[in-house]
Amino acid sequence: MKICGISGSLRAESYNTALLNAVRDIAAPEHDVVIADIADIPLYNGDVEAAEGIPASVERVAGMIREADALLIVTPEYNAGIPGVLKNAMDWISRVKPGVYDNKPTAMMGTSPGVLGTVRAQMQLRNQLANLNCRTVAQPMIFVGNAGKFFDDGASGLDDATRGFIEKQLAALAALVSA
Ligand SMILES: Cc1cc2nc3c(=O)[nH]c(=O)nc-3n(C[C@H](O)[C@H](O)[C@H](O)COP(=O)(O)O)c2cc1C
């Protein structure tokens, strides 16, 4: 399975990008996780779209999603929702034709320093993905709290329980791909 992975954080030391990198390592060699960078996607502006069409940065990420068997979004939580940069990227990508979300097998996870581990952001993201007609993995959901414990300098990385959830989610995503 080829998976297009997107981190919803632009931060160089992002916990969520670290989590996505960990998933890529766990998935290999059985699955190929290709990470799509959304940092250069501009703010959505309908006037720009009407005058100039879809920006090259948006077409690039949309093309990566199209070419992949599945999509994995790793999201931070900002003010109980997904970060604006992720919403903005998703909105731009939804304007690309032919669409890349329809029927796409999609999984999500996220991590935050707090105990809730992005649960509220993921509930919002799940709703958006349903509206885009993605086929989302229902279980297991993955909320990685206390992010610093896993990813700060000196931390030893994900614990066995979290790795197990990631392996199960990858298997569920592969089942959606082959369904
Ligand atoms: C604007 C803003 C709002 C935030 N709101 C939340 C929140 O609602 N829940 C939460 O768990 N963490 C919240 N945080 C803390 C983030 O979880 C934390 O900064 C995290 O490291 C961001 O993800 P990243 O490391 O991948 O960049 C917020 C951070 C920022 C900058």
The ligand as an ORCA input file, in Angstrom:
! r2SCAN-3c Opt
* xyz 0 1
  C      -2.921     28.374     18.711
  C      -2.720     27.136     19.525
  C      -3.800     26.514     20.099
  C      -3.639     25.328     20.807
  N      -4.741     24.683     21.294
  C      -4.618     23.421     21.793
  C      -5.768     22.644     22.112
  O      -6.896     23.037     21.954
  N      -5.564     21.379     22.583
  C      -4.302     20.848     22.746
  O      -4.186     19.697     23.149
  N      -3.196     21.585     22.471
  C      -3.325     22.846     21.986
  N      -2.218     23.585     21.647
  C      -0.885     23.030     21.928
  C      -0.434     22.139     20.803
  O      -0.975     20.834     21.002
  C       1.087     22.076     20.769
  O       1.600     23.359     20.473
  C       1.610     21.060     19.801
  O       3.007     20.914     20.013
  C       1.334     21.447     18.352
  O       1.644     20.393     17.477
  P       3.082     20.240     16.766
  O       4.082     19.903     17.852
  O       2.910     19.103     15.810
  O       3.403     21.540     16.087
  C      -2.344     24.774     20.965
  C      -1.250     25.450     20.403
  C      -1.422     26.596     19.684
  C      -0.236     27.261     19.024
*
